[in-house]
C-alpha cells in the first residue's frame, strides 16, 4: 500500500487478508538496513 524511505530505514505498509479474525489487517513493516542489508525487521 505504501513505501517510505528515510536514510537506512524503510517503512512498508501492507494490507493482509485471509481466514482469520479481524481480517483484513494493515501492517507496518520497518526494515533497518546496514550496508544495504536487512539488519532488523519490526512488524506492527
Backbone as CSV, one residue per row, in Angstrom:
resi,resn,N_x,N_y,N_z,CA_x,CA_y,CA_z,C_x,C_y,C_z
1,UNK,0.816,-1.180,0.000,0.000,0.000,0.000,0.862,1.246,0.000
2,UNK,2.083,1.119,0.560,2.940,2.284,0.553,4.333,1.961,1.049
3,UNK,5.297,2.757,0.564,6.697,2.606,0.976,7.244,3.995,1.267
4,UNK,7.945,4.117,2.387,8.576,5.381,2.753,10.003,5.068,3.197
5,UNK,10.965,5.758,2.600,12.373,5.539,2.931,12.941,6.787,3.585
6,UNK,13.660,6.582,4.683,14.348,7.676,5.353,15.715,7.165,5.772
7,UNK,16.725,7.535,5.020,18.076,7.056,5.309,18.161,5.550,5.166
8,UNK,18.581,4.883,6.222,18.741,3.427,6.218,17.500,2.706,6.744
9,UNK,16.384,3.432,6.875,15.142,2.819,7.355,14.097,2.856,6.249
10,UNK,13.458,1.709,6.024,12.410,1.596,5.017,11.140,1.117,5.704
11,UNK,10.061,1.891,5.574,8.764,1.524,6.135,7.852,1.081,4.999
12,UNK,7.285,-0.112,5.132,6.373,-0.660,4.129,5.038,-0.934,4.812
13,UNK,3.972,-0.350,4.284,2.630,-0.592,4.804,1.921,-1.535,3.847
14,UNK,1.345,-2.604,4.398,0.677,-3.610,3.567,-0.619,-4.048,4.232
15,UNK,-1.590,-4.411,3.415,-2.848,-4.957,3.919,-2.831,-6.457,3.668
16,UNK,-3.103,-7.220,4.720,-3.164,-8.677,4.597,-4.578,-9.127,4.940
17,UNK,-5.047,-10.113,4.197,-6.391,-10.628,4.455,-6.376,-12.136,4.320
18,UNK,-7.330,-12.749,4.972,-7.425,-14.200,4.921,-8.526,-14.672,5.839
19,UNK,-8.479,-15.926,6.164,-9.494,-16.549,7.005,-9.036,-16.507,8.463
20,UNK,-8.990,-15.301,9.025,-8.590,-15.121,10.416,-9.346,-13.924,10.992
21,UNK,-9.486,-13.870,12.311,-10.204,-12.758,12.938,-9.572,-11.408,12.598
22,UNK,-10.395,-10.407,12.479,-10.002,-9.020,12.200,-9.436,-8.827,10.801
23,UNK,-9.657,-9.777,9.904,-9.200,-9.636,8.526,-10.082,-8.614,7.818
24,UNK,-9.533,-7.749,6.997,-8.114,-7.554,6.684,-7.430,-6.672,7.729
25,UNK,-6.116,-6.840,7.825,-5.301,-6.045,8.739,-4.329,-5.189,7.948
26,UNK,-4.009,-4.031,8.489,-2.965,-3.210,7.901,-1.740,-3.343,8.792
27,UNK,-0.624,-3.767,8.220,0.615,-3.969,8.969,1.689,-3.012,8.467
28,UNK,2.506,-2.553,9.384,3.653,-1.735,9.016,4.912,-2.552,9.268
29,UNK,5.716,-2.708,8.231,6.989,-3.419,8.315,8.093,-2.359,8.307
30,UNK,8.930,-2.367,9.333,10.011,-1.391,9.446,11.332,-2.139,9.287
31,UNK,12.005,-1.876,8.178,13.285,-2.507,7.875,14.403,-1.534,8.238
32,UNK,15.359,-1.991,9.025,16.549,-1.195,9.316,17.695,-1.824,8.527
33,UNK,18.292,-1.044,7.644,19.357,-1.547,6.781,20.723,-1.132,7.312
34,UNK,21.704,-1.991,7.088,23.108,-1.690,7.357,23.886,-2.193,6.155
35,UNK,24.593,-1.296,5.496,25.344,-1.635,4.284,24.448,-2.286,3.231
36,UNK,23.198,-1.809,3.122,22.283,-2.312,2.107,21.643,-3.652,2.415
37,UNK,21.876,-4.185,3.610,21.300,-5.474,4.007,20.370,-5.270,5.201
38,UNK,19.360,-6.129,5.316,18.420,-6.032,6.428,19.123,-6.446,7.717
39,UNK,19.198,-5.516,8.658,19.799,-5.797,9.960,18.728,-6.035,11.014
40,UNK,17.544,-5.455,10.788,16.458,-5.576,11.759,15.131,-5.416,11.028
41,UNK,14.122,-6.154,11.482,12.766,-6.037,10.940,11.788,-6.017,12.095
42,UNK,10.947,-4.995,12.111,9.860,-4.903,13.087,8.549,-4.893,12.317
43,UNK,7.557,-5.612,12.831,6.230,-5.632,12.213,5.233,-5.176,13.260
44,UNK,4.492,-4.127,12.917,3.495,-3.560,13.832,2.122,-3.711,13.224
